[in-house]
Amino acid sequence: LMAIANFGWAVSNFLGVALCEAWGLVDGNFDQLPEAVLTKALTRLLPIPLILLTPTFTPQDPVPTNLKP
């Protein structure tokens, strides 16, 4: 589990640097900073639609007993 968290942290750092370079936020040039901050804020919302893909269960649902490995 920690390996996945570390991998996610490393990927997010890499993509953050790539985003800064794509927006031209290098060498003290912060002209595109508002657009970069807005993009970062909006990308935080991207996983929300994935909630719709999760199955819906209730505590009253029976537990399946005939699962095959």
All heavy atoms as TSV, in Angstrom:
chain	resi	resn	atom	element	x	y	z
A	1	LEU	N	N	0.824	-1.189	0.000
A	1	LEU	CA	C	0.000	0.000	0.000
A	1	LEU	C	C	0.874	1.262	0.000
A	1	LEU	O	O	0.583	2.207	-0.703
A	1	LEU	CB	C	-0.923	-0.022	1.206
A	1	LEU	CG	C	-1.997	1.051	1.252
A	1	LEU	CD1	C	-2.889	0.977	0.026
A	1	LEU	CD2	C	-2.843	0.877	2.490
A	2	MET	N	N	1.933	1.228	0.782
A	2	MET	CA	C	2.818	2.398	0.806
A	2	MET	C	C	3.547	2.566	-0.523
A	2	MET	O	O	3.837	3.691	-0.928
A	2	MET	CB	C	3.820	2.281	1.953
A	2	MET	CG	C	3.204	2.530	3.316
A	2	MET	SD	S	2.322	4.101	3.439
A	2	MET	CE	C	3.628	5.265	3.168
A	3	ALA	N	N	3.817	1.461	-1.207
A	3	ALA	CA	C	4.475	1.566	-2.508
A	3	ALA	C	C	3.581	2.292	-3.504
A	3	ALA	O	O	4.057	3.108	-4.302
A	3	ALA	CB	C	4.836	0.176	-3.026
A	4	ILE	N	N	2.288	2.026	-3.437
A	4	ILE	CA	C	1.354	2.710	-4.329
A	4	ILE	C	C	1.296	4.192	-3.983
A	4	ILE	O	O	1.273	5.047	-4.868
A	4	ILE	CB	C	-0.038	2.065	-4.244
A	4	ILE	CG1	C	0.016	0.644	-4.814
A	4	ILE	CG2	C	-1.076	2.890	-4.994
A	4	ILE	CD1	C	-1.250	-0.151	-4.600
A	5	ALA	N	N	1.291	4.507	-2.697
A	5	ALA	CA	C	1.274	5.910	-2.285
A	5	ALA	C	C	2.548	6.622	-2.732
A	5	ALA	O	O	2.495	7.762	-3.211
A	5	ALA	CB	C	1.107	6.007	-0.771
A	6	ASN	N	N	3.682	5.976	-2.582
A	6	ASN	CA	C	4.944	6.577	-3.015
A	6	ASN	C	C	4.972	6.760	-4.523
A	6	ASN	O	O	5.464	7.776	-5.025
A	6	ASN	CB	C	6.124	5.727	-2.570
A	6	ASN	CG	C	6.338	5.797	-1.073
A	6	ASN	OD1	O	5.911	6.736	-0.431
A	6	ASN	ND2	N	6.995	4.785	-0.532
A	7	PHE	N	N	4.446	5.783	-5.256
A	7	PHE	CA	C	4.398	5.892	-6.709
A	7	PHE	C	C	3.490	7.051	-7.116
A	7	PHE	O	O	3.821	7.837	-8.004
A	7	PHE	CB	C	3.910	4.583	-7.325
A	7	PHE	CG	C	3.759	4.649	-8.812
A	7	PHE	CD1	C	4.877	4.674	-9.629
A	7	PHE	CD2	C	2.504	4.693	-9.398
A	7	PHE	CE1	C	4.750	4.740	-11.003
A	7	PHE	CE2	C	2.363	4.763	-10.762
A	7	PHE	CZ	C	3.490	4.779	-11.569
A	8	GLY	N	N	2.339	7.178	-6.461
A	8	GLY	CA	C	1.425	8.279	-6.763
A	8	GLY	C	C	2.055	9.623	-6.477
A	8	GLY	O	O	1.868	10.581	-7.230
A	9	TRP	N	N	2.816	9.701	-5.381
A	9	TRP	CA	C	3.495	10.950	-5.043
A	9	TRP	C	C	4.541	11.292	-6.108
A	9	TRP	O	O	4.641	12.448	-6.538
A	9	TRP	CB	C	4.152	10.814	-3.672
A	9	TRP	CG	C	4.877	12.032	-3.233
A	9	TRP	CD1	C	4.349	13.173	-2.716
A	9	TRP	CD2	C	6.290	12.237	-3.289
A	9	TRP	NE1	N	5.346	14.075	-2.445
A	9	TRP	CE2	C	6.556	13.522	-2.786
A	9	TRP	CE3	C	7.354	11.457	-3.716
A	9	TRP	CZ2	C	7.830	14.038	-2.712
A	9	TRP	CZ3	C	8.626	11.985	-3.628
A	9	TRP	CH2	C	8.854	13.263	-3.132
A	10	ALA	N	N	5.300	10.293	-6.543
A	10	ALA	CA	C	6.341	10.534	-7.543
A	10	ALA	C	C	5.727	10.956	-8.876
A	10	ALA	O	O	6.229	11.882	-9.537
A	10	ALA	CB	C	7.194	9.281	-7.723
A	11	VAL	N	N	4.642	10.303	-9.274
A	11	VAL	CA	C	3.981	10.658	-10.535
A	11	VAL	C	C	3.402	12.069	-10.451
A	11	VAL	O	O	3.513	12.853	-11.398
A	11	VAL	CB	C	2.895	9.625	-10.889
A	11	VAL	CG1	C	2.025	10.095	-12.038
A	11	VAL	CG2	C	3.536	8.286	-11.230
A	12	SER	N	N	2.792	12.412	-9.316
A	12	SER	CA	C	2.222	13.750	-9.194
A	12	SER	C	C	3.302	14.824	-9.219
A	12	SER	O	O	3.099	15.901	-9.784
A	12	SER	CB	C	1.390	13.860	-7.914
A	12	SER	OG	O	2.212	13.798	-6.775
A	13	ASN	N	N	4.448	14.544	-8.621
A	13	ASN	CA	C	5.555	15.506	-8.701
A	13	ASN	C	C	6.036	15.673	-10.130
A	13	ASN	O	O	6.289	16.788	-10.595
A	13	ASN	CB	C	6.712	15.069	-7.813
A	13	ASN	CG	C	6.483	15.412	-6.367
A	13	ASN	OD1	O	5.681	16.277	-6.066
A	13	ASN	ND2	N	7.177	14.738	-5.488
A	14	PHE	N	N	6.170	14.564	-10.849
A	14	PHE	CA	C	6.613	14.621	-12.235
A	14	PHE	C	C	5.622	15.406	-13.087
A	14	PHE	O	O	6.006	16.260	-13.892
A	14	PHE	CB	C	6.790	13.201	-12.782
A	14	PHE	CG	C	7.166	13.162	-14.230
A	14	PHE	CD1	C	8.447	13.475	-14.638
A	14	PHE	CD2	C	6.227	12.826	-15.188
A	14	PHE	CE1	C	8.791	13.447	-15.969
A	14	PHE	CE2	C	6.558	12.790	-16.527
A	14	PHE	CZ	C	7.844	13.100	-16.918
A	15	LEU	N	N	4.328	15.120	-12.914
A	15	LEU	CA	C	3.322	15.828	-13.702
A	15	LEU	C	C	3.229	17.299	-13.300
A	15	LEU	O	O	2.926	18.147	-14.148
A	15	LEU	CB	C	1.967	15.141	-13.552
A	15	LEU	CG	C	1.872	13.749	-14.168
A	15	LEU	CD1	C	0.501	13.141	-13.910
A	15	LEU	CD2	C	2.173	13.784	-15.649
A	16	GLY	N	N	3.498	17.610	-12.038
A	16	GLY	CA	C	3.513	19.012	-11.612
A	16	GLY	C	C	4.625	19.796	-12.289
A	16	GLY	O	O	4.420	20.923	-12.737
A	17	VAL	N	N	5.781	19.188	-12.392
A	17	VAL	CA	C	6.898	19.841	-13.076
A	17	VAL	C	C	6.590	19.982	-14.562
A	17	VAL	O	O	6.851	21.027	-15.172
A	17	VAL	CB	C	8.201	19.049	-12.844
A	17	VAL	CG1	C	9.310	19.566	-13.737
A	17	VAL	CG2	C	8.611	19.125	-11.387
A	18	ALA	N	N	6.006	18.940	-15.148
A	18	ALA	CA	C	5.647	19.010	-16.566
A	18	ALA	C	C	4.619	20.108	-16.807
A	18	ALA	O	O	4.691	20.828	-17.815
A	18	ALA	CB	C	5.118	17.655	-17.034
A	19	LEU	N	N	3.658	20.253	-15.884
A	19	LEU	CA	C	2.657	21.305	-16.019
A	19	LEU	C	C	3.304	22.685	-15.933
A	19	LEU	O	O	2.983	23.579	-16.715
A	19	LEU	CB	C	1.585	21.164	-14.940
A	19	LEU	CG	C	0.505	22.234	-14.908
A	19	LEU	CD1	C	-0.343	22.165	-16.175
A	19	LEU	CD2	C	-0.363	22.077	-13.683
A	20	CYS	N	N	4.230	22.854	-15.008
A	20	CYS	CA	C	4.921	24.142	-14.886
A	20	CYS	C	C	5.702	24.472	-16.149
A	20	CYS	O	O	5.696	25.614	-16.613
A	20	CYS	CB	C	5.853	24.127	-13.681
A	20	CYS	SG	S	4.994	24.237	-12.112
A	21	GLU	N	N	6.362	23.478	-16.707
A	21	GLU	CA	C	7.104	23.726	-17.943
A	21	GLU	C	C	6.166	23.992	-19.109
A	21	GLU	O	O	6.455	24.811	-19.974
A	21	GLU	CB	C	8.015	22.544	-18.243
A	21	GLU	CG	C	9.188	22.464	-17.285
A	21	GLU	CD	C	10.109	21.295	-17.578
A	21	GLU	OE1	O	9.818	20.522	-18.508
A	21	GLU	OE2	O	11.108	21.161	-16.867
A	22	ALA	N	N	5.014	23.313	-19.141
A	22	ALA	CA	C	4.059	23.528	-20.228
A	22	ALA	C	C	3.465	24.935	-20.177
A	22	ALA	O	O	3.231	25.554	-21.214
A	22	ALA	CB	C	2.940	22.491	-20.155
A	23	TRP	N	N	3.240	25.458	-18.989
A	23	TRP	CA	C	2.703	26.801	-18.837
A	23	TRP	C	C	3.788	27.869	-18.878
A	23	TRP	O	O	3.489	29.058	-18.812
A	23	TRP	CB	C	1.933	26.922	-17.529
A	23	TRP	CG	C	0.581	26.273	-17.584
A	23	TRP	CD1	C	0.218	25.117	-16.997
A	23	TRP	CD2	C	-0.563	26.731	-18.293
A	23	TRP	NE1	N	-1.085	24.833	-17.291
A	23	TRP	CE2	C	-1.598	25.812	-18.081
A	23	TRP	CE3	C	-0.823	27.845	-19.092
A	23	TRP	CZ2	C	-2.863	25.959	-18.638
A	23	TRP	CZ3	C	-2.087	27.988	-19.638
A	23	TRP	CH2	C	-3.084	27.057	-19.416
A	24	GLY	N	N	5.051	27.465	-18.947
A	24	GLY	CA	C	6.144	28.428	-19.032
A	24	GLY	C	C	6.531	29.025	-17.694
A	24	GLY	O	O	7.047	30.139	-17.646
A	25	LEU	N	N	6.276	28.320	-16.605
A	25	LEU	CA	C	6.614	28.811	-15.269
A	25	LEU	C	C	8.026	28.381	-14.904
A	25	LEU	O	O	8.245	27.571	-14.015
A	25	LEU	CB	C	5.614	28.282	-14.236
A	25	LEU	CG	C	4.160	28.675	-14.457
A	25	LEU	CD1	C	3.269	27.992	-13.455
A	25	LEU	CD2	C	4.002	30.177	-14.394
A	26	VAL	N	N	8.996	28.921	-15.610
A	26	VAL	CA	C	10.400	28.603	-15.360
A	26	VAL	C	C	11.199	29.890	-15.303
A	26	VAL	O	O	10.801	30.921	-15.861
A	26	VAL	CB	C	10.971	27.667	-16.465
A	26	VAL	CG1	C	10.324	26.298	-16.393
A	26	VAL	CG2	C	10.785	28.261	-17.839
A	27	ASP	N	N	12.308	29.857	-14.614
A	27	ASP	CA	C	13.246	30.979	-14.535
A	27	ASP	C	C	12.605	32.265	-14.028
A	27	ASP	O	O	12.898	33.353	-14.512
A	27	ASP	CB	C	13.898	31.241	-15.903
A	27	ASP	CG	C	14.713	30.059	-16.381
A	27	ASP	OD1	O	15.232	29.326	-15.518
A	27	ASP	OD2	O	14.820	29.864	-17.608
A	28	GLY	N	N	11.697	32.152	-13.059
A	28	GLY	CA	C	11.098	33.347	-12.472
A	28	GLY	C	C	10.013	33.985	-13.311
A	28	GLY	O	O	9.535	35.069	-12.989
A	29	ASN	N	N	9.593	33.352	-14.378
A	29	ASN	CA	C	8.524	33.872	-15.223
A	29	ASN	C	C	7.199	33.308	-14.721
A	29	ASN	O	O	6.914	32.130	-14.899
A	29	ASN	CB	C	8.756	33.484	-16.684
A	29	ASN	CG	C	7.666	34.019	-17.592
A	29	ASN	OD1	O	6.847	34.836	-17.192
A	29	ASN	ND2	N	7.673	33.550	-18.830
A	30	PHE	N	N	6.367	34.146	-14.104
A	30	PHE	CA	C	5.105	33.697	-13.537
A	30	PHE	C	C	3.912	34.334	-14.244
A	30	PHE	O	O	2.862	34.553	-13.643
A	30	PHE	CB	C	5.059	34.022	-12.043
A	30	PHE	CG	C	6.142	33.344	-11.264
A	30	PHE	CD1	C	7.171	34.076	-10.702
A	30	PHE	CD2	C	6.135	31.976	-11.106
A	30	PHE	CE1	C	8.177	33.453	-9.983
A	30	PHE	CE2	C	7.124	31.340	-10.388
A	30	PHE	CZ	C	8.149	32.079	-9.827
A	31	ASP	N	N	4.051	34.616	-15.531
A	31	ASP	CA	C	2.968	35.257	-16.277
A	31	ASP	C	C	1.739	34.357	-16.381
A	31	ASP	O	O	0.612	34.845	-16.374
A	31	ASP	CB	C	3.437	35.639	-17.685
A	31	ASP	CG	C	4.506	36.719	-17.660
A	31	ASP	OD1	O	4.567	37.459	-16.659
A	31	ASP	OD2	O	5.274	36.809	-18.631
A	32	GLN	N	N	1.930	33.047	-16.505
A	32	GLN	CA	C	0.822	32.109	-16.680
A	32	GLN	C	C	0.405	31.447	-15.363
A	32	GLN	O	O	-0.282	30.430	-15.371
A	32	GLN	CB	C	1.228	31.032	-17.686
A	32	GLN	CG	C	1.604	31.557	-19.052
A	32	GLN	CD	C	0.407	32.136	-19.775
A	32	GLN	OE1	O	-0.708	31.685	-19.604
A	32	GLN	NE2	N	0.646	33.150	-20.587
A	33	LEU	N	N	0.792	32.011	-14.241
A	33	LEU	CA	C	0.499	31.402	-12.947
A	33	LEU	C	C	-1.003	31.253	-12.677
A	33	LEU	O	O	-1.430	30.186	-12.225
A	33	LEU	CB	C	1.170	32.177	-11.824
A	33	LEU	CG	C	1.049	31.563	-10.431
A	33	LEU	CD1	C	1.714	30.191	-10.405
A	33	LEU	CD2	C	1.664	32.472	-9.392
A	34	PRO	N	N	-1.844	32.244	-12.955
A	34	PRO	CA	C	-3.280	32.046	-12.692
A	34	PRO	C	C	-3.873	30.876	-13.481
A	34	PRO	O	O	-4.670	30.103	-12.950
A	34	PRO	CB	C	-3.920	33.368	-13.109
A	34	PRO	CG	C	-2.817	34.365	-13.011
A	34	PRO	CD	C	-1.563	33.625	-13.360
A	35	GLU	N	N	-3.469	30.723	-14.737
A	35	GLU	CA	C	-3.969	29.609	-15.541
A	35	GLU	C	C	-3.485	28.268	-15.001
A	35	GLU	O	O	-4.219	27.284	-14.982
A	35	GLU	CB	C	-3.545	29.771	-17.006
A	35	GLU	CG	C	-4.246	30.909	-17.721
A	35	GLU	CD	C	-3.541	32.243	-17.534
A	35	GLU	OE1	O	-2.559	32.308	-16.777
A	35	GLU	OE2	O	-4.000	33.210	-18.154
A	36	ALA	N	N	-2.249	28.232	-14.540
A	36	ALA	CA	C	-1.707	26.989	-13.993
A	36	ALA	C	C	-2.408	26.613	-12.693
A	36	ALA	O	O	-2.726	25.442	-12.457
A	36	ALA	CB	C	-0.199	27.128	-13.762
A	37	VAL	N	N	-2.694	27.595	-11.849
A	37	VAL	CA	C	-3.393	27.327	-10.588
A	37	VAL	C	C	-4.819	26.848	-10.872
A	37	VAL	O	O	-5.311	25.901	-10.241
A	37	VAL	CB	C	-3.393	28.586	-9.694
A	37	VAL	CG1	C	-4.310	28.417	-8.509
A	37	VAL	CG2	C	-1.987	28.901	-9.244
A	38	LEU	N	N	-5.485	27.464	-11.831
A	38	LEU	CA	C	-6.835	27.045	-12.197
A	38	LEU	C	C	-6.838	25.626	-12.767
A	38	LEU	O	O	-7.702	24.810	-12.428
A	38	LEU	CB	C	-7.432	28.026	-13.203
A	38	LEU	CG	C	-8.861	27.737	-13.638
A	38	LEU	CD1	C	-9.804	27.833	-12.453
A	38	LEU	CD2	C	-9.274	28.700	-14.730
A	39	THR	N	N	-5.864	25.318	-13.611
A	39	THR	CA	C	-5.759	23.975	-14.166
A	39	THR	C	C	-5.533	22.949	-13.071
A	39	THR	O	O	-6.161	21.888	-13.061
A	39	THR	CB	C	-4.608	23.911	-15.194
A	39	THR	OG1	O	-4.863	24.862	-16.224
A	39	THR	CG2	C	-4.488	22.535	-15.790
A	40	LYS	N	N	-4.665	23.264	-12.124
A	40	LYS	CA	C	-4.402	22.346	-11.017
A	40	LYS	C	C	-5.662	22.132	-10.181
A	40	LYS	O	O	-5.978	21.010	-9.786
A	40	LYS	CB	C	-3.281	22.864	-10.135
A	40	LYS	CG	C	-2.919	21.910	-9.015
A	40	LYS	CD	C	-1.834	22.492	-8.142
A	40	LYS	CE	C	-1.413	21.563	-7.053
A	40	LYS	NZ	N	-2.458	21.185	-6.139
A	41	ALA	N	N	-6.399	23.193	-9.929
A	41	ALA	CA	C	-7.624	23.074	-9.146
A	41	ALA	C	C	-8.665	22.232	-9.870
A	41	ALA	O	O	-9.354	21.414	-9.248
A	41	ALA	CB	C	-8.182	24.462	-8.841
A	42	LEU	N	N	-8.777	22.394	-11.173
A	42	LEU	CA	C	-9.762	21.626	-11.931
A	42	LEU	C	C	-9.366	20.162	-12.069
A	42	LEU	O	O	-10.236	19.292	-12.083
A	42	LEU	CB	C	-9.968	22.252	-13.312
A	42	LEU	CG	C	-10.660	23.616	-13.299
A	42	LEU	CD1	C	-10.720	24.187	-14.702
A	42	LEU	CD2	C	-12.037	23.529	-12.685
A	43	THR	N	N	-8.080	19.879	-12.159
A	43	THR	CA	C	-7.664	18.480	-12.274
A	43	THR	C	C	-7.895	17.726	-10.979
A	43	THR	O	O	-8.009	16.502	-10.996
A	43	THR	CB	C	-6.196	18.357	-12.694
A	43	THR	OG1	O	-5.370	19.061	-11.757
A	43	THR	CG2	C	-5.963	18.881	-14.092
A	44	ARG	N	N	-7.985	18.428	-9.859
A	44	ARG	CA	C	-8.321	17.767	-8.591
A	44	ARG	C	C	-9.739	17.220	-8.616
A	44	ARG	O	O	-10.081	16.330	-7.846
A	44	ARG	CB	C	-8.167	18.740	-7.418
A	44	ARG	CG	C	-6.799	19.294	-7.198
A	44	ARG	CD	C	-5.929	18.328	-6.513
A	44	ARG	NE	N	-6.485	18.016	-5.209
A	44	ARG	CZ	C	-5.796	17.564	-4.205
A	44	ARG	NH1	N	-4.522	17.381	-4.342
A	44	ARG	NH2	N	-6.371	17.287	-3.073
A	45	LEU	N	N	-10.587	17.756	-9.489
A	45	LEU	CA	C	-11.974	17.316	-9.583
A	45	LEU	C	C	-12.167	16.141	-10.538
A	45	LEU	O	O	-13.253	15.562	-10.583
A	45	LEU	CB	C	-12.856	18.486	-10.031
A	45	LEU	CG	C	-12.834	19.718	-9.131
A	45	LEU	CD1	C	-13.650	20.831	-9.753
A	45	LEU	CD2	C	-13.346	19.382	-7.750
A	46	LEU	N	N	-11.155	15.786	-11.304
A	46	LEU	CA	C	-11.303	14.721	-12.295
A	46	LEU	C	C	-11.710	13.363	-11.715
A	46	LEU	O	O	-12.487	12.657	-12.354
A	46	LEU	CB	C	-10.007	14.573	-13.105
A	46	LEU	CG	C	-9.731	15.686	-14.104
A	46	LEU	CD1	C	-8.391	15.461	-14.778
A	46	LEU	CD2	C	-10.833	15.772	-15.134
A	47	PRO	N	N	-11.245	12.940	-10.552
A	47	PRO	CA	C	-11.656	11.621	-10.044
A	47	PRO	C	C	-13.111	11.539	-9.580
A	47	PRO	O	O	-13.628	10.442	-9.400
A	47	PRO	CB	C	-10.728	11.384	-8.852
A	47	PRO	CG	C	-9.590	12.311	-9.036
A	47	PRO	CD	C	-10.129	13.478	-9.787
A	48	ILE	N	N	-13.786	12.652	-9.408
A	48	ILE	CA	C	-15.146	12.625	-8.885
A	48	ILE	C	C	-16.099	11.798	-9.760
A	48	ILE	O	O	-16.891	11.021	-9.228
A	48	ILE	CB	C	-15.664	14.056	-8.643
A	48	ILE	CG1	C	-14.876	14.674	-7.494
A	48	ILE	CG2	C	-17.154	14.076	-8.356
A	48	ILE	CD1	C	-15.213	16.108	-7.200
A	49	PRO	N	N	-16.063	11.898	-11.094
A	49	PRO	CA	C	-16.971	11.049	-11.894
A	49	PRO	C	C	-16.701	9.555	-11.730
A	49	PRO	O	O	-17.588	8.740	-11.997
A	49	PRO	CB	C	-16.707	11.487	-13.336
A	49	PRO	CG	C	-16.151	12.852	-13.227
A	49	PRO	CD	C	-15.390	12.893	-11.942
A	50	LEU	N	N	-15.534	9.175	-11.265
A	50	LEU	CA	C	-15.245	7.752	-11.068
A	50	LEU	C	C	-16.101	7.154	-9.949
A	50	LEU	O	O	-16.267	5.934	-9.887
A	50	LEU	CB	C	-13.760	7.550	-10.763
A	50	LEU	CG	C	-12.803	7.930	-11.880
A	50	LEU	CD1	C	-11.364	7.760	-11.422
A	50	LEU	CD2	C	-13.071	7.103	-13.122
A	51	ILE	N	N	-16.653	7.995	-9.099
A	51	ILE	CA	C	-17.530	7.509	-8.036
A	51	ILE	C	C	-18.742	6.810	-8.639
A	51	ILE	O	O	-19.252	5.833	-8.089
A	51	ILE	CB	C	-17.950	8.673	-7.119
A	51	ILE	CG1	C	-16.742	9.212	-6.374
A	51	ILE	CG2	C	-19.042	8.260	-6.147
A	51	ILE	CD1	C	-17.008	10.463	-5.582
A	52	LEU	N	N	-19.185	7.277	-9.796
A	52	LEU	CA	C	-20.346	6.665	-10.440
A	52	LEU	C	C	-20.070	5.246	-10.918
A	52	LEU	O	O	-21.004	4.488	-11.166
A	52	LEU	CB	C	-20.805	7.537	-11.608
A	52	LEU	CG	C	-21.220	8.962	-11.246
A	52	LEU	CD1	C	-21.509	9.754	-12.501
A	52	LEU	CD2	C	-22.412	8.954	-10.314
A	53	LEU	N	N	-18.805	4.876	-11.052
A	53	LEU	CA	C	-18.452	3.535	-11.515
A	53	LEU	C	C	-18.416	2.514	-10.391
A	53	LEU	O	O	-18.310	1.317	-10.652
A	53	LEU	CB	C	-17.094	3.568	-12.215
A	53	LEU	CG	C	-17.020	4.432	-13.472
A	53	LEU	CD1	C	-15.598	4.437	-14.004
A	53	LEU	CD2	C	-17.981	3.929	-14.522
A	54	THR	N	N	-18.510	2.962	-9.159
A	54	THR	CA	C	-18.460	2.026	-8.041
A	54	THR	C	C	-19.814	1.349	-7.878
A	54	THR	O	O	-20.863	1.967	-8.066
A	54	THR	CB	C	-18.092	2.742	-6.729
A	54	THR	OG1	O	-19.058	3.761	-6.484
A	54	THR	CG2	C	-16.710	3.354	-6.815
A	55	PRO	N	N	-19.805	0.063	-7.547
A	55	PRO	CA	C	-21.086	-0.626	-7.359
A	55	PRO	C	C	-21.785	-0.138	-6.094
A	55	PRO	O	O	-21.147	0.288	-5.129
A	55	PRO	CB	C	-20.693	-2.089	-7.229
A	55	PRO	CG	C	-19.268	-2.072	-6.815
A	55	PRO	CD	C	-18.664	-0.811	-7.363
A	56	THR	N	N	-23.083	-0.191	-6.128
A	56	THR	CA	C	-23.853	0.241	-4.971
A	56	THR	C	C	-24.294	-0.975	-4.168
A	56	THR	O	O	-24.947	-1.878	-4.689
A	56	THR	CB	C	-25.082	1.057	-5.396
A	56	THR	OG1	O	-25.856	0.288	-6.306
A	56	THR	CG2	C	-24.673	2.348	-6.069
A	57	PHE	N	N	-23.908	-1.025	-2.931
A	57	PHE	CA	C	-24.282	-2.086	-2.010
A	57	PHE	C	C	-24.933	-1.460	-0.792
A	57	PHE	O	O	-24.646	-0.315	-0.439
A	57	PHE	CB	C	-23.063	-2.889	-1.552
A	57	PHE	CG	C	-22.426	-3.693	-2.639
A	57	PHE	CD1	C	-21.165	-3.367	-3.116
A	57	PHE	CD2	C	-23.066	-4.773	-3.191
A	57	PHE	CE1	C	-20.571	-4.094	-4.113
A	57	PHE	CE2	C	-22.481	-5.521	-4.192
A	57	PHE	CZ	C	-21.233	-5.189	-4.660
A	58	THR	N	N	-25.772	-2.218	-0.175
A	58	THR	CA	C	-26.364	-1.801	1.088
A	58	THR	C	C	-26.028	-2.852	2.135
A	58	THR	O	O	-25.700	-3.997	1.796
A	58	THR	CB	C	-27.890	-1.652	0.976
A	58	THR	OG1	O	-28.459	-2.919	0.681
A	58	THR	CG2	C	-28.275	-0.651	-0.105
A	59	PRO	N	N	-26.129	-2.521	3.401
A	59	PRO	CA	C	-25.850	-3.511	4.442
A	59	PRO	C	C	-26.809	-4.704	4.406
A	59	PRO	O	O	-26.506	-5.774	4.913
A	59	PRO	CB	C	-26.011	-2.733	5.742
A	59	PRO	CG	C	-25.758	-1.317	5.366
A	59	PRO	CD	C	-26.268	-1.182	3.965
A	60	GLN	N	N	-27.958	-4.552	3.772
A	60	GLN	CA	C	-28.923	-5.643	3.719
A	60	GLN	C	C	-28.651	-6.609	2.579
A	60	GLN	O	O	-29.300	-7.653	2.476
A	60	GLN	CB	C	-30.351	-5.090	3.574
A	60	GLN	CG	C	-30.877	-4.417	4.823
A	60	GLN	CD	C	-30.313	-3.020	5.013
A	60	GLN	OE1	O	-29.910	-2.367	4.052
A	60	GLN	NE2	N	-30.255	-2.569	6.251
A	61	ASP	N	N	-27.734	-6.315	1.684
A	61	ASP	CA	C	-27.418	-7.204	0.570
A	61	ASP	C	C	-26.777	-8.487	1.088
A	61	ASP	O	O	-25.966	-8.449	2.014
A	61	ASP	CB	C	-26.468	-6.521	-0.426
A	61	ASP	CG	C	-27.146	-5.415	-1.213
A	61	ASP	OD1	O	-28.378	-5.386	-1.245
A	61	ASP	OD2	O	-26.418	-4.586	-1.777
A	62	PRO	N	N	-27.130	-9.622	0.485
A	62	PRO	CA	C	-26.506	-10.874	0.933
A	62	PRO	C	C	-25.046	-10.940	0.516
A	62	PRO	O	O	-24.640	-10.380	-0.505
A	62	PRO	CB	C	-27.333	-11.947	0.220
A	62	PRO	CG	C	-27.915	-11.263	-0.966
A	62	PRO	CD	C	-28.107	-9.824	-0.567
A	63	VAL	N	N	-24.262	-11.653	1.301
A	63	VAL	CA	C	-22.846	-11.840	0.997
A	63	VAL	C	C	-22.739	-13.010	0.036
A	63	VAL	O	O	-23.239	-14.095	0.312
A	63	VAL	CB	C	-22.053	-12.116	2.286
A	63	VAL	CG1	C	-20.596	-12.402	1.972
A	63	VAL	CG2	C	-22.180	-10.969	3.255
A	64	PRO	N	N	-22.077	-12.826	-1.119
A	64	PRO	CA	C	-21.939	-13.948	-2.064
A	64	PRO	C	C	-21.041	-15.046	-1.479
A	64	PRO	O	O	-19.972	-14.768	-0.930
A	64	PRO	CB	C	-21.317	-13.322	-3.298
A	64	PRO	CG	C	-20.757	-12.034	-2.860
A	64	PRO	CD	C	-21.477	-11.609	-1.618
A	65	THR	N	N	-21.486	-16.281	-1.615
A	65	THR	CA	C	-20.718	-17.403	-1.045
A	65	THR	C	C	-20.118	-18.289	-2.116
A	65	THR	O	O	-19.275	-19.110	-1.824
A	65	THR	CB	C	-21.607	-18.256	-0.138
A	65	THR	OG1	O	-22.739	-18.706	-0.902
A	65	THR	CG2	C	-22.076	-17.459	1.060
A	66	ASN	N	N	-20.531	-18.146	-3.345
A	66	ASN	CA	C	-20.037	-19.033	-4.402
A	66	ASN	C	C	-19.021	-18.325	-5.306
A	66	ASN	O	O	-19.081	-18.431	-6.510
A	66	ASN	CB	C	-21.208	-19.561	-5.217
A	66	ASN	CG	C	-22.035	-18.430	-5.831
A	66	ASN	OD1	O	-21.804	-17.274	-5.538
A	66	ASN	ND2	N	-22.980	-18.784	-6.656
A	67	LEU	N	N	-18.061	-17.664	-4.701
A	67	LEU	CA	C	-17.013	-17.001	-5.463
A	67	LEU	C	C	-15.946	-18.011	-5.861
A	67	LEU	O	O	-15.521	-18.831	-5.062
A	67	LEU	CB	C	-16.388	-15.883	-4.641
A	67	LEU	CG	C	-17.308	-14.725	-4.281
A	67	LEU	CD1	C	-16.578	-13.743	-3.383
A	67	LEU	CD2	C	-17.799	-14.035	-5.516
A	68	LYS	N	N	-15.514	-17.924	-7.113
A	68	LYS	CA	C	-14.452	-18.815	-7.604
A	68	LYS	C	C	-13.134	-18.064	-7.602
A	68	LYS	O	O	-13.077	-16.906	-8.018
A	68	LYS	CB	C	-14.787	-19.281	-9.017
A	68	LYS	CG	C	-16.053	-20.112	-9.067
A	68	LYS	CD	C	-16.346	-20.530	-10.476
A	68	LYS	CE	C	-17.660	-21.310	-10.503
A	68	LYS	NZ	N	-18.041	-21.661	-11.853
A	69	PRO	N	N	-12.074	-18.708	-7.135
A	69	PRO	CA	C	-10.769	-18.023	-7.087
A	69	PRO	C	C	-10.166	-17.814	-8.444
A	69	PRO	O	O	-10.374	-18.365	-9.413
A	69	PRO	CB	C	-9.888	-18.940	-6.264
A	69	PRO	CG	C	-10.601	-20.230	-6.129
A	69	PRO	CD	C	-12.028	-20.008	-6.564
